Every structure is written in C-alpha cells, then in structure tokens.
Amino acid sequence: MKIHIDENLCAGHGRCYTLAPELLDSNDEGYPTRLGEDIDVTPQLEDAAQRVVANCPEGAIRIL
C-alpha cells in the first residue's frame, strides 16, 4: 500500500501526524514532511494509513 499527500490541498492542520506519528512526521511549519511524495506503508501501518486518509479535512491524503 502507498499513500500520497497532495501539497496543493494540505492546509497543515496536523491531524495526520497526530493520529499516526509512527507513519508521518511534521516540519517546523506544521505540515507533513513528505508532501507530494508517494509514501510506502508497511502492512503493520495500513490501519494507521486508512485512519489518516479518513480524517484529513481537505481530503489531501489518498491511498494509491
């Protein structure tokens, strides 16, 4: 599984890295550090990935 965070949609609310710190980190400005990248998700973190996708208010995170 992979997820992608669209840098044009992300508003930096921080829900994603707050809900899944084992999957995502934040930068000094409050945005996820891997904006615009395809992020590999291990099978152990698939539930966390689905949680961040479901909770992003802008819909900036999607499963590929």
PDB file of N, CA, C and O in Angstrom:
ATOM      1  N   MET A   1       0.847  -1.173   0.000  1.00  0.00           N
ATOM      2  CA  MET A   1       0.000   0.000   0.000  1.00  0.00           C
ATOM      3  C   MET A   1       0.891   1.234   0.000  1.00  0.00           C
ATOM      4  O   MET A   1       1.980   1.240   0.573  1.00  0.00           O
ATOM      5  N   LYS A   2       0.398   2.279  -0.659  1.00  0.00           N
ATOM      6  CA  LYS A   2       1.058   3.581  -0.638  1.00  0.00           C
ATOM      7  C   LYS A   2       0.003   4.649  -0.397  1.00  0.00           C
ATOM      8  O   LYS A   2      -1.165   4.483  -0.749  1.00  0.00           O
ATOM      9  N   ILE A   3       0.438   5.752   0.212  1.00  0.00           N
ATOM     10  CA  ILE A   3      -0.425   6.919   0.331  1.00  0.00           C
ATOM     11  C   ILE A   3       0.302   8.102  -0.292  1.00  0.00           C
ATOM     12  O   ILE A   3       1.520   8.078  -0.469  1.00  0.00           O
ATOM     13  N   HIS A   4      -0.458   9.126  -0.617  1.00  0.00           N
ATOM     14  CA  HIS A   4       0.096  10.336  -1.216  1.00  0.00           C
ATOM     15  C   HIS A   4      -0.572  11.537  -0.553  1.00  0.00           C
ATOM     16  O   HIS A   4      -1.791  11.557  -0.378  1.00  0.00           O
ATOM     17  N   ILE A   5       0.227  12.533  -0.188  1.00  0.00           N
ATOM     18  CA  ILE A   5      -0.296  13.772   0.394  1.00  0.00           C
ATOM     19  C   ILE A   5      -0.142  14.867  -0.647  1.00  0.00           C
ATOM     20  O   ILE A   5       0.975  15.235  -1.010  1.00  0.00           O
ATOM     21  N   ASP A   6      -1.262  15.385  -1.125  1.00  0.00           N
ATOM     22  CA  ASP A   6      -1.264  16.424  -2.150  1.00  0.00           C
ATOM     23  C   ASP A   6      -0.869  17.766  -1.528  1.00  0.00           C
ATOM     24  O   ASP A   6      -1.579  18.301  -0.677  1.00  0.00           O
ATOM     25  N   GLU A   7       0.262  18.295  -1.963  1.00  0.00           N
ATOM     26  CA  GLU A   7       0.756  19.549  -1.386  1.00  0.00           C
ATOM     27  C   GLU A   7      -0.129  20.743  -1.710  1.00  0.00           C
ATOM     28  O   GLU A   7      -0.072  21.758  -1.017  1.00  0.00           O
ATOM     29  N   ASN A   8      -0.942  20.636  -2.746  1.00  0.00           N
ATOM     30  CA  ASN A   8      -1.843  21.737  -3.101  1.00  0.00           C
ATOM     31  C   ASN A   8      -3.112  21.760  -2.262  1.00  0.00           C
ATOM     32  O   ASN A   8      -3.783  22.788  -2.174  1.00  0.00           O
ATOM     33  N   LEU A   9      -3.442  20.637  -1.651  1.00  0.00           N
ATOM     34  CA  LEU A   9      -4.653  20.548  -0.831  1.00  0.00           C
ATOM     35  C   LEU A   9      -4.380  20.629   0.662  1.00  0.00           C
ATOM     36  O   LEU A   9      -5.249  21.052   1.425  1.00  0.00           O
ATOM     37  N   CYS A  10      -3.196  20.234   1.089  1.00  0.00           N
ATOM     38  CA  CYS A  10      -2.873  20.186   2.520  1.00  0.00           C
ATOM     39  C   CYS A  10      -2.837  21.596   3.102  1.00  0.00           C
ATOM     40  O   CYS A  10      -2.173  22.486   2.571  1.00  0.00           O
ATOM     41  N   ALA A  11      -3.569  21.783   4.213  1.00  0.00           N
ATOM     42  CA  ALA A  11      -3.601  23.084   4.894  1.00  0.00           C
ATOM     43  C   ALA A  11      -2.824  23.060   6.203  1.00  0.00           C
ATOM     44  O   ALA A  11      -2.808  24.058   6.923  1.00  0.00           O
ATOM     45  N   GLY A  12      -2.188  21.954   6.521  1.00  0.00           N
ATOM     46  CA  GLY A  12      -1.343  21.874   7.699  1.00  0.00           C
ATOM     47  C   GLY A  12      -2.077  21.797   9.020  1.00  0.00           C
ATOM     48  O   GLY A  12      -1.582  22.301  10.028  1.00  0.00           O
ATOM     49  N   HIS A  13      -3.248  21.179   9.041  1.00  0.00           N
ATOM     50  CA  HIS A  13      -3.988  21.030  10.296  1.00  0.00           C
ATOM     51  C   HIS A  13      -3.274  20.117  11.286  1.00  0.00           C
ATOM     52  O   HIS A  13      -3.416  20.283  12.498  1.00  0.00           O
ATOM     53  N   GLY A  14      -2.514  19.163  10.781  1.00  0.00           N
ATOM     54  CA  GLY A  14      -1.730  18.295  11.647  1.00  0.00           C
ATOM     55  C   GLY A  14      -2.428  17.044  12.135  1.00  0.00           C
ATOM     56  O   GLY A  14      -1.869  16.305  12.946  1.00  0.00           O
ATOM     57  N   ARG A  15      -3.624  16.791  11.666  1.00  0.00           N
ATOM     58  CA  ARG A  15      -4.322  15.579  12.127  1.00  0.00           C
ATOM     59  C   ARG A  15      -3.579  14.316  11.721  1.00  0.00           C
ATOM     60  O   ARG A  15      -3.533  13.350  12.483  1.00  0.00           O
ATOM     61  N   CYS A  16      -3.002  14.316  10.541  1.00  0.00           N
ATOM     62  CA  CYS A  16      -2.374  13.096  10.027  1.00  0.00           C
ATOM     63  C   CYS A  16      -1.216  12.645  10.908  1.00  0.00           C
ATOM     64  O   CYS A  16      -1.176  11.487  11.321  1.00  0.00           O
ATOM     65  N   TYR A  17      -0.286  13.526  11.200  1.00  0.00           N
ATOM     66  CA  TYR A  17       0.854  13.101  12.006  1.00  0.00           C
ATOM     67  C   TYR A  17       0.515  13.016  13.486  1.00  0.00           C
ATOM     68  O   TYR A  17       1.240  12.378  14.251  1.00  0.00           O
ATOM     69  N   THR A  18      -0.579  13.652  13.900  1.00  0.00           N
ATOM     70  CA  THR A  18      -1.037  13.490  15.282  1.00  0.00           C
ATOM     71  C   THR A  18      -1.690  12.121  15.468  1.00  0.00           C
ATOM     72  O   THR A  18      -1.487  11.462  16.488  1.00  0.00           O
ATOM     73  N   LEU A  19      -2.472  11.700  14.477  1.00  0.00           N
ATOM     74  CA  LEU A  19      -3.151  10.403  14.542  1.00  0.00           C
ATOM     75  C   LEU A  19      -2.227   9.224  14.260  1.00  0.00           C
ATOM     76  O   LEU A  19      -2.470   8.114  14.734  1.00  0.00           O
ATOM     77  N   ALA A  20      -1.172   9.461  13.494  1.00  0.00           N
ATOM     78  CA  ALA A  20      -0.279   8.358  13.118  1.00  0.00           C
ATOM     79  C   ALA A  20       1.179   8.807  13.129  1.00  0.00           C
ATOM     80  O   ALA A  20       1.816   8.873  12.077  1.00  0.00           O
ATOM     81  N   PRO A  21       1.705   9.114  14.304  1.00  0.00           N
ATOM     82  CA  PRO A  21       3.103   9.564  14.366  1.00  0.00           C
ATOM     83  C   PRO A  21       4.091   8.466  13.944  1.00  0.00           C
ATOM     84  O   PRO A  21       5.235   8.758  13.596  1.00  0.00           O
ATOM     85  N   GLU A  22       3.649   7.226  13.976  1.00  0.00           N
ATOM     86  CA  GLU A  22       4.501   6.129  13.523  1.00  0.00           C
ATOM     87  C   GLU A  22       4.619   6.094  11.996  1.00  0.00           C
ATOM     88  O   GLU A  22       5.464   5.385  11.449  1.00  0.00           O
ATOM     89  N   LEU A  23       3.773   6.861  11.320  1.00  0.00           N
ATOM     90  CA  LEU A  23       3.739   6.883   9.859  1.00  0.00           C
ATOM     91  C   LEU A  23       4.224   8.206   9.285  1.00  0.00           C
ATOM     92  O   LEU A  23       4.895   8.220   8.253  1.00  0.00           O
ATOM     93  N   LEU A  24       3.893   9.326   9.942  1.00  0.00           N
ATOM     94  CA  LEU A  24       4.195  10.653   9.403  1.00  0.00           C
ATOM     95  C   LEU A  24       4.836  11.551  10.446  1.00  0.00           C
ATOM     96  O   LEU A  24       4.569  11.428  11.642  1.00  0.00           O
ATOM     97  N   ASP A  25       5.683  12.455   9.976  1.00  0.00           N
ATOM     98  CA  ASP A  25       6.312  13.476  10.811  1.00  0.00           C
ATOM     99  C   ASP A  25       5.870  14.847  10.322  1.00  0.00           C
ATOM    100  O   ASP A  25       5.295  14.979   9.242  1.00  0.00           O
ATOM    101  N   SER A  26       6.147  15.871  11.135  1.00  0.00           N
ATOM    102  CA  SER A  26       5.824  17.243  10.729  1.00  0.00           C
ATOM    103  C   SER A  26       7.088  18.077  10.618  1.00  0.00           C
ATOM    104  O   SER A  26       8.117  17.760  11.214  1.00  0.00           O
ATOM    105  N   ASN A  27       6.989  19.152   9.840  1.00  0.00           N
ATOM    106  CA  ASN A  27       8.106  20.083   9.756  1.00  0.00           C
ATOM    107  C   ASN A  27       7.870  21.251  10.711  1.00  0.00           C
ATOM    108  O   ASN A  27       6.879  21.255  11.441  1.00  0.00           O
ATOM    109  N   ASP A  28       8.739  22.216  10.717  1.00  0.00           N
ATOM    110  CA  ASP A  28       8.634  23.354  11.633  1.00  0.00           C
ATOM    111  C   ASP A  28       7.425  24.241  11.359  1.00  0.00           C
ATOM    112  O   ASP A  28       7.018  25.019  12.222  1.00  0.00           O
ATOM    113  N   GLU A  29       6.855  24.130  10.173  1.00  0.00           N
ATOM    114  CA  GLU A  29       5.693  24.941   9.805  1.00  0.00           C
ATOM    115  C   GLU A  29       4.366  24.222  10.040  1.00  0.00           C
ATOM    116  O   GLU A  29       3.303  24.782   9.776  1.00  0.00           O
ATOM    117  N   GLY A  30       4.423  22.989  10.532  1.00  0.00           N
ATOM    118  CA  GLY A  30       3.213  22.242  10.842  1.00  0.00           C
ATOM    119  C   GLY A  30       2.660  21.401   9.714  1.00  0.00           C
ATOM    120  O   GLY A  30       1.542  20.893   9.811  1.00  0.00           O
ATOM    121  N   TYR A  31       3.418  21.245   8.649  1.00  0.00           N
ATOM    122  CA  TYR A  31       2.993  20.414   7.526  1.00  0.00           C
ATOM    123  C   TYR A  31       3.688  19.056   7.596  1.00  0.00           C
ATOM    124  O   TYR A  31       4.772  18.939   8.167  1.00  0.00           O
ATOM    125  N   PRO A  32       3.062  18.029   7.013  1.00  0.00           N
ATOM    126  CA  PRO A  32       3.748  16.739   6.944  1.00  0.00           C
ATOM    127  C   PRO A  32       5.047  16.890   6.149  1.00  0.00           C
ATOM    128  O   PRO A  32       5.103  17.643   5.177  1.00  0.00           O
ATOM    129  N   THR A  33       6.077  16.178   6.567  1.00  0.00           N
ATOM    130  CA  THR A  33       7.384  16.332   5.920  1.00  0.00           C
ATOM    131  C   THR A  33       7.447  15.712   4.530  1.00  0.00           C
ATOM    132  O   THR A  33       8.376  16.004   3.777  1.00  0.00           O
ATOM    133  N   ARG A  34       6.499  14.877   4.172  1.00  0.00           N
ATOM    134  CA  ARG A  34       6.580  14.172   2.885  1.00  0.00           C
ATOM    135  C   ARG A  34       5.482  14.603   1.918  1.00  0.00           C
ATOM    136  O   ARG A  34       4.908  13.773   1.213  1.00  0.00           O
ATOM    137  N   LEU A  35       5.195  15.891   1.888  1.00  0.00           N
ATOM    138  CA  LEU A  35       4.206  16.422   0.949  1.00  0.00           C
ATOM    139  C   LEU A  35       4.629  16.124  -0.486  1.00  0.00           C
ATOM    140  O   LEU A  35       5.801  16.256  -0.837  1.00  0.00           O
ATOM    141  N   GLY A  36       3.674  15.725  -1.303  1.00  0.00           N
ATOM    142  CA  GLY A  36       3.935  15.491  -2.717  1.00  0.00           C
ATOM    143  C   GLY A  36       4.651  14.198  -3.029  1.00  0.00           C
ATOM    144  O   GLY A  36       4.989  13.948  -4.186  1.00  0.00           O
ATOM    145  N   GLU A  37       4.890  13.372  -2.034  1.00  0.00           N
ATOM    146  CA  GLU A  37       5.585  12.101  -2.240  1.00  0.00           C
ATOM    147  C   GLU A  37       4.625  10.923  -2.108  1.00  0.00           C
ATOM    148  O   GLU A  37       3.618  10.999  -1.404  1.00  0.00           O
ATOM    149  N   ASP A  38       4.958   9.832  -2.798  1.00  0.00           N
ATOM    150  CA  ASP A  38       4.277   8.564  -2.563  1.00  0.00           C
ATOM    151  C   ASP A  38       4.969   7.909  -1.374  1.00  0.00           C
ATOM    152  O   ASP A  38       6.187   7.731  -1.385  1.00  0.00           O
ATOM    153  N   ILE A  39       4.212   7.555  -0.366  1.00  0.00           N
ATOM    154  CA  ILE A  39       4.764   7.012   0.871  1.00  0.00           C
ATOM    155  C   ILE A  39       4.411   5.534   0.968  1.00  0.00           C
ATOM    156  O   ILE A  39       3.235   5.168   0.966  1.00  0.00           O
ATOM    157  N   ASP A  40       5.428   4.691   1.051  1.00  0.00           N
ATOM    158  CA  ASP A  40       5.204   3.257   1.236  1.00  0.00           C
ATOM    159  C   ASP A  40       4.684   2.999   2.647  1.00  0.00           C
ATOM    160  O   ASP A  40       5.207   3.529   3.627  1.00  0.00           O
ATOM    161  N   VAL A  41       3.656   2.182   2.724  1.00  0.00           N
ATOM    162  CA  VAL A  41       3.057   1.835   4.009  1.00  0.00           C
ATOM    163  C   VAL A  41       3.210   0.336   4.205  1.00  0.00           C
ATOM    164  O   VAL A  41       2.763  -0.457   3.377  1.00  0.00           O
ATOM    165  N   THR A  42       3.842  -0.043   5.300  1.00  0.00           N
ATOM    166  CA  THR A  42       4.004  -1.466   5.594  1.00  0.00           C
ATOM    167  C   THR A  42       2.645  -2.041   6.011  1.00  0.00           C
ATOM    168  O   THR A  42       1.756  -1.299   6.429  1.00  0.00           O
ATOM    169  N   PRO A  43       2.490  -3.346   5.896  1.00  0.00           N
ATOM    170  CA  PRO A  43       1.221  -3.964   6.315  1.00  0.00           C
ATOM    171  C   PRO A  43       0.847  -3.633   7.757  1.00  0.00           C
ATOM    172  O   PRO A  43      -0.337  -3.517   8.074  1.00  0.00           O
ATOM    173  N   GLN A  44       1.833  -3.482   8.629  1.00  0.00           N
ATOM    174  CA  GLN A  44       1.561  -3.178  10.036  1.00  0.00           C
ATOM    175  C   GLN A  44       0.976  -1.773  10.214  1.00  0.00           C
ATOM    176  O   GLN A  44       0.325  -1.506  11.224  1.00  0.00           O
ATOM    177  N   LEU A  45       1.194  -0.877   9.255  1.00  0.00           N
ATOM    178  CA  LEU A  45       0.724   0.505   9.377  1.00  0.00           C
ATOM    179  C   LEU A  45      -0.472   0.828   8.477  1.00  0.00           C
ATOM    180  O   LEU A  45      -0.866   1.989   8.366  1.00  0.00           O
ATOM    181  N   GLU A  46      -1.049  -0.187   7.836  1.00  0.00           N
ATOM    182  CA  GLU A  46      -2.179   0.063   6.943  1.00  0.00           C
ATOM    183  C   GLU A  46      -3.383   0.647   7.676  1.00  0.00           C
ATOM    184  O   GLU A  46      -4.063   1.515   7.129  1.00  0.00           O
ATOM    185  N   ASP A  47      -3.663   0.202   8.885  1.00  0.00           N
ATOM    186  CA  ASP A  47      -4.775   0.774   9.655  1.00  0.00           C
ATOM    187  C   ASP A  47      -4.520   2.249   9.946  1.00  0.00           C
ATOM    188  O   ASP A  47      -5.436   3.066   9.857  1.00  0.00           O
ATOM    189  N   ALA A  48      -3.289   2.591  10.292  1.00  0.00           N
ATOM    190  CA  ALA A  48      -2.937   3.989  10.550  1.00  0.00           C
ATOM    191  C   ALA A  48      -3.096   4.824   9.284  1.00  0.00           C
ATOM    192  O   ALA A  48      -3.574   5.957   9.342  1.00  0.00           O
ATOM    193  N   ALA A  49      -2.700   4.273   8.149  1.00  0.00           N
ATOM    194  CA  ALA A  49      -2.838   4.994   6.879  1.00  0.00           C
ATOM    195  C   ALA A  49      -4.307   5.247   6.558  1.00  0.00           C
ATOM    196  O   ALA A  49      -4.671   6.344   6.136  1.00  0.00           O
ATOM    197  N   GLN A  50      -5.137   4.253   6.753  1.00  0.00           N
ATOM    198  CA  GLN A  50      -6.566   4.436   6.492  1.00  0.00           C
ATOM    199  C   GLN A  50      -7.180   5.443   7.453  1.00  0.00           C
ATOM    200  O   GLN A  50      -8.092   6.179   7.078  1.00  0.00           O
ATOM    201  N   ARG A  51      -6.693   5.483   8.683  1.00  0.00           N
ATOM    202  CA  ARG A  51      -7.173   6.447   9.668  1.00  0.00           C
ATOM    203  C   ARG A  51      -6.836   7.886   9.237  1.00  0.00           C
ATOM    204  O   ARG A  51      -7.683   8.774   9.340  1.00  0.00           O
ATOM    205  N   VAL A  52      -5.614   8.118   8.759  1.00  0.00           N
ATOM    206  CA  VAL A  52      -5.259   9.484   8.355  1.00  0.00           C
ATOM    207  C   VAL A  52      -5.991   9.908   7.089  1.00  0.00           C
ATOM    208  O   VAL A  52      -6.356  11.075   6.945  1.00  0.00           O
ATOM    209  N   VAL A  53      -6.207   8.982   6.181  1.00  0.00           N
ATOM    210  CA  VAL A  53      -6.980   9.302   4.970  1.00  0.00           C
ATOM    211  C   VAL A  53      -8.401   9.716   5.353  1.00  0.00           C
ATOM    212  O   VAL A  53      -8.927  10.701   4.834  1.00  0.00           O
ATOM    213  N   ALA A  54      -9.011   8.971   6.250  1.00  0.00           N
ATOM    214  CA  ALA A  54     -10.393   9.242   6.657  1.00  0.00           C
ATOM    215  C   ALA A  54     -10.536  10.534   7.454  1.00  0.00           C
ATOM    216  O   ALA A  54     -11.622  11.114   7.497  1.00  0.00           O
ATOM    217  N   ASN A  55      -9.457  10.994   8.087  1.00  0.00           N
ATOM    218  CA  ASN A  55      -9.553  12.147   8.974  1.00  0.00           C
ATOM    219  C   ASN A  55      -8.958  13.434   8.430  1.00  0.00           C
ATOM    220  O   ASN A  55      -8.945  14.442   9.137  1.00  0.00           O
ATOM    221  N   CYS A  56      -8.468  13.434   7.208  1.00  0.00           N
ATOM    222  CA  CYS A  56      -7.918  14.660   6.632  1.00  0.00           C
ATOM    223  C   CYS A  56      -9.074  15.565   6.201  1.00  0.00           C
ATOM    224  O   CYS A  56      -9.857  15.174   5.335  1.00  0.00           O
ATOM    225  N   PRO A  57      -9.204  16.778   6.788  1.00  0.00           N
ATOM    226  CA  PRO A  57     -10.342  17.629   6.468  1.00  0.00           C
ATOM    227  C   PRO A  57     -10.367  18.118   5.023  1.00  0.00           C
ATOM    228  O   PRO A  57     -11.437  18.425   4.497  1.00  0.00           O
ATOM    229  N   GLU A  58      -9.220  18.196   4.382  1.00  0.00           N
ATOM    230  CA  GLU A  58      -9.168  18.647   2.989  1.00  0.00           C
ATOM    231  C   GLU A  58      -9.196  17.506   1.974  1.00  0.00           C
ATOM    232  O   GLU A  58      -9.300  17.732   0.768  1.00  0.00           O
ATOM    233  N   GLY A  59      -9.101  16.284   2.481  1.00  0.00           N
ATOM    234  CA  GLY A  59      -9.022  15.148   1.561  1.00  0.00           C
ATOM    235  C   GLY A  59      -7.704  15.140   0.795  1.00  0.00           C
ATOM    236  O   GLY A  59      -7.636  14.676  -0.343  1.00  0.00           O
ATOM    237  N   ALA A  60      -6.654  15.662   1.435  1.00  0.00           N
ATOM    238  CA  ALA A  60      -5.351  15.787   0.772  1.00  0.00           C
ATOM    239  C   ALA A  60      -4.571  14.478   0.744  1.00  0.00           C
ATOM    240  O   ALA A  60      -3.590  14.359   0.009  1.00  0.00           O
ATOM    241  N   ILE A  61      -4.995  13.498   1.534  1.00  0.00           N
ATOM    242  CA  ILE A  61      -4.289  12.227   1.605  1.00  0.00           C
ATOM    243  C   ILE A  61      -5.133  11.158   0.938  1.00  0.00           C
ATOM    244  O   ILE A  61      -6.324  11.024   1.219  1.00  0.00           O
ATOM    245  N   ARG A  62      -4.508  10.399   0.054  1.00  0.00           N
ATOM    246  CA  ARG A  62      -5.255   9.337  -0.615  1.00  0.00           C
ATOM    247  C   ARG A  62      -4.412   8.083  -0.689  1.00  0.00           C
ATOM    248  O   ARG A  62      -3.182   8.128  -0.694  1.00  0.00           O
ATOM    249  N   ILE A  63      -5.107   6.972  -0.745  1.00  0.00           N
ATOM    250  CA  ILE A  63      -4.444   5.677  -0.928  1.00  0.00           C
ATOM    251  C   ILE A  63      -4.238   5.448  -2.414  1.00  0.00           C
ATOM    252  O   ILE A  63      -5.146   5.646  -3.221  1.00  0.00           O
ATOM    253  N   LEU A  64      -3.037   5.031  -2.759  1.00  0.00           N
ATOM    254  CA  LEU A  64      -2.742   4.751  -4.173  1.00  0.00           C
ATOM    255  C   LEU A  64      -2.957   3.281  -4.464  1.00  0.00           C
ATOM    256  O   LEU A  64      -2.762   2.841  -5.598  1.00  0.00           O
TER     257      LEU A  64
END
